[in-house]
């Protein structure tokens, strides 16, 4: 055995051992709840800085009809099995009422016809899934701002919670029911709508019929489908597991602007 | 600049002197960058694995990614495949399908390359955005300080002599032979080092941040021009991936050069700032040597 080979063998072994130790260390720290909790604190910084540099009324990019995705990929629940939702679906949502309550002066229960009669907006926007893909669709819906004004938000209302008709995960405590929440900046953004049309047709079940939220400056999981009820709240920590949404309760950021 | 008349021309035994090569800020930002880039690369692969396919343009064309990774059936067993355009490569064990025996699963990059190792997009994002902040703050600090203290102008900007084709070719040939500048010439970065460091610090790493921000639906509303610059959000995701691959390429080349040109001397210089060079004249007082490096 000549010396260079020994030396090379020694070097390879050392580098290999260091690499393995490094990866094992990464794996350990990656699983450590305290470490994950620590790095999670960056979310607050991201939210504050994005709120600071993005004008409150700055619009998400709008596209042309030629940009629309041939198929708007449905994700999450695509056909809710919840009995209440199935009953509405069977009757063509004739008895459906969008409930608006919580910290409002005038609680509402609006039929779909009444929702369609509200000030509306049509927009061709890009939907960004947290997984990484994007789809472009044309949405028509009732603007959330005027709807909230109709109900009259109380002074202490800070968030709007969206309760959905679909159970995405079977749980014993009901925490598998989909829900979402946004703050009033996004609620009053001109592009924030409760959509009832996709690509000029009635919103399909797979994409969230009868109403789905569009909050265009955030990721896909914020775009709650099968919206049944809106609640104005001061704080959402008492709702479900307390993080402000189905995916937020499963580790995703509440502020999904990035 | 320096005549080639250095060590070889003198009979005197060359003397090793320590020159001050890297300022404190350069050293600190270098190691913080190592930390941030390591976490960003590994958590980035975790995020990539949530949808291991890349597209060009504003939106995803699901059946036509330009590159994708996944599992496929071959005879009676599962294999990992990587598709690039119309090319299909079998990459079992590394890309598309990997894991310990009996526990293989369909995944883009293997568990050892991702943070966390398990499939956990939520945690991957949390690691990524935390270290993205460290990366940006550290990078801005490096830029600002290096502009003010002249590091970029004096040490990194190539001189006219550096850029002469003859010199560039000379450096390429000597690097390829793993013969590195010695003596007086080793006091300064050579043109290949300058080019590589400038390209990484001023182009490639900022490109990571810009393409990353272009994927943010929030930031798109503030700077829609970024979408036009990179050709859309899915193009930005592709460019983010390609840039990250180039970063990995740079790191591998950089590490190879560190080892080839003197592992310990290089590592010491990035820790203590002192870099040993061989000077022909033992009479040079150390005080004159210090500081002359920069």
Boltz contact constraints between the chains, C-beta under 6 A:
constraints:
  - contact:
      token1: [A, 23]
      token2: [B, 112]
      max_distance: 6.0
  - contact:
      token1: [A, 26]
      token2: [B, 115]
      max_distance: 6.0
  - contact:
      token1: [A, 27]
      token2: [B, 117]
      max_distance: 6.0
  - contact:
      token1: [A, 30]
      token2: [B, 115]
      max_distance: 6.0
  - contact:
      token1: [A, 30]
      token2: [B, 116]
      max_distance: 6.0
  - contact:
      token1: [A, 31]
      token2: [B, 116]
      max_distance: 6.0
  - contact:
      token1: [A, 36]
      token2: [B, 123]
      max_distance: 6.0
  - contact:
      token1: [A, 39]
      token2: [B, 126]
      max_distance: 6.0
  - contact:
      token1: [A, 39]
      token2: [B, 127]
      max_distance: 6.0
  - contact:
      token1: [A, 39]
      token2: [B, 130]
      max_distance: 6.0
  - contact:
      token1: [A, 40]
      token2: [B, 126]
      max_distance: 6.0
  - contact:
      token1: [A, 42]
      token2: [B, 129]
      max_distance: 6.0
  - contact:
      token1: [A, 42]
      token2: [B, 130]
      max_distance: 6.0
  - contact:
      token1: [A, 42]
      token2: [B, 133]
      max_distance: 6.0
  - contact:
      token1: [A, 46]
      token2: [B, 129]
      max_distance: 6.0
  - contact:
      token1: [A, 50]
      token2: [B, 218]
      max_distance: 6.0
  - contact:
      token1: [A, 53]
      token2: [B, 222]
      max_distance: 6.0
  - contact:
      token1: [A, 54]
      token2: [B, 218]
      max_distance: 6.0
  - contact:
      token1: [A, 54]
      token2: [B, 221]
      max_distance: 6.0
  - contact:
      token1: [A, 54]
      token2: [B, 222]
      max_distance: 6.0
  - contact:
      token1: [A, 58]
      token2: [B, 221]
      max_distance: 6.0
  - contact:
      token1: [A, 58]
      token2: [B, 222]
      max_distance: 6.0
  - contact:
      token1: [A, 60]
      token2: [B, 221]
      max_distance: 6.0
  - contact:
      token1: [A, 61]
      token2: [B, 220]
      max_distance: 6.0
  - contact:
      token1: [A, 61]
      token2: [B, 224]
      max_distance: 6.0
  - contact:
      token1: [A, 69]
      token2: [B, 59]
      max_distance: 6.0
  - contact:
      token1: [A, 128]
      token2: [B, 217]
      max_distance: 6.0
  - contact:
      token1: [A, 131]
      token2: [B, 50]
      max_distance: 6.0
  - contact:
      token1: [A, 131]
      token2: [B, 51]
      max_distance: 6.0
  - contact:
      token1: [A, 132]
      token2: [B, 50]
      max_distance: 6.0
  - contact:
      token1: [A, 132]
      token2: [B, 51]
      max_distance: 6.0
  - contact:
      token1: [A, 133]
      token2: [B, 51]
      max_distance: 6.0
  - contact:
      token1: [A, 133]
      token2: [B, 60]
      max_distance: 6.0
  - contact:
      token1: [A, 134]
      token2: [B, 59]
      max_distance: 6.0
  - contact:
      token1: [A, 134]
      token2: [B, 60]
      max_distance: 6.0
  - contact:
      token1: [A, 134]
      token2: [B, 233]
      max_distance: 6.0
  - contact:
      token1: [A, 134]
      token2: [B, 234]
      max_distance: 6.0
  - contact:
      token1: [A, 135]
      token2: [B, 59]
      max_distance: 6.0
  - contact:
      token1: [A, 136]
      token2: [B, 59]
      max_distance: 6.0
  - contact:
      token1: [A, 217]
      token2: [B, 217]
      max_distance: 6.0
  - contact:
      token1: [A, 217]
      token2: [B, 218]
      max_distance: 6.0
  - contact:
      token1: [A, 217]
      token2: [B, 221]
      max_distance: 6.0
  - contact:
      token1: [A, 251]
      token2: [B, 122]
      max_distance: 6.0
  - contact:
      token1: [A, 252]
      token2: [B, 122]
      max_distance: 6.0
  - contact:
      token1: [A, 257]
      token2: [B, 218]
      max_distance: 6.0
  - contact:
      token1: [A, 258]
      token2: [B, 216]
      max_distance: 6.0
  - contact:
      token1: [A, 258]
      token2: [B, 218]
      max_distance: 6.0
